[in-house]
């Protein structure tokens, strides 16, 4: 019996080991497939201009609309031109749920943004509707389309290979904010520079996920709490009359932890990265 038991245990352990190895291999293959899919999407639907370093190229800044002298409060405003252009006609021909493209120079964040009828629509689906372990970046289904609310929530997975929103937690590191004070949100209707002003760990059930459709005293209090919790000092203060995005991903500091970044949407004179052909601003 002892020998049989040892053989059975050995076989069971061997099966567990084989299953674990297969699981790891499959996961890595899925990660690689997802990475290739989005690399191909970026190559197919986006192009980089002179401002690919994130400065937006030469020119005058638009101003952040926030107190302080620039996005990082350093006196050097960012230019108003997005560093990339996006072919939204091509993207929306693939999937009409594509509502934007989020880009942060010097990080893996370079992805289309989706908006489905339900929050789980793109948890495990890529922008083209195919299965993807990493899913997509997607807007909270309760938000109005077009980033019209006072604060719009965008979710993304914290992937082990560093893709999607895994790098959000890096804003908690000393100096990372100073090197990456802005992102860019391009949409078919108009483009925005995102001036980041707060980042912190919170619960997935916290009031961070409260949606405000318009500016109000409660929104001002909400923004104040965001600043108080932030892991970095942005040198800027948001105003209740602006529009904002909250970028959210899983964190592992405690059960149901999330890491979030908050940023103000600053309109720039383009849509999809392309300036109006008539030279007129979009306001």
DAVENTA-V824655 format. One record per backbone hydrogen bond with DSSP energy under -1.0 kcal/mol. CO is the residue of the C=O (numbers start at 1). NH is the residue of the N-H. Records with the same first field share a line. If there is no record, write none. Layout:
BEGIN
CO->NH  NH
END
This chain:
BEGIN
1->5
2->6
3->7
4->8
5->9
6->10
7->11
8->12
9->13
10->14
11->15
12->16
13->17
14->18
15->19
16->20
17->21
18->22
19->23
20->24
21->25
22->26
23->27
24->28
25->29
26->30
27->31
28->32
29->33
30->34
31->35
32->36
33->37
34->38
35->39
36->40
37->41
38->42
39->43
40->44
41->45
42->46
45->87
47->85
49->52
51->54  56
55->79
60->80
70->73
83->49
85->47
86->88
87->91
88->92
89->93
91->95
95->98
97->115
100->113
101->186
102->111
103->184
104->107
109->104
111->102
113->99  100
114->139
118->121
122->136
124->132
126->129
130->126
132->135
137->114
138->155
140->143
150->244
152->246
153->140
154->248
155->138
157->165
159->162
163->159  166
165->168
167->170
168->171
169->172
170->173
173->176
175->179
176->180
181->196
183->194
184->103
185->192
186->101
187->272
191->268
192->185
193->266
194->183
195->264
198->262
199->231
200->260
202->258
203->206
206->209
207->210
212->150  151
216->220
217->221
218->222
219->223
220->224
221->225
222->226
223->227
224->228
225->229
237->67
239->242
243->265
244->152
245->263
246->154
247->261
248->156
249->259
254->257
256->204
257->251
258->202
259->249
260->200
261->247
262->197  198
263->245
264->195
266->193
268->270
270->191
271->274
272->86
274->271
276->279
END
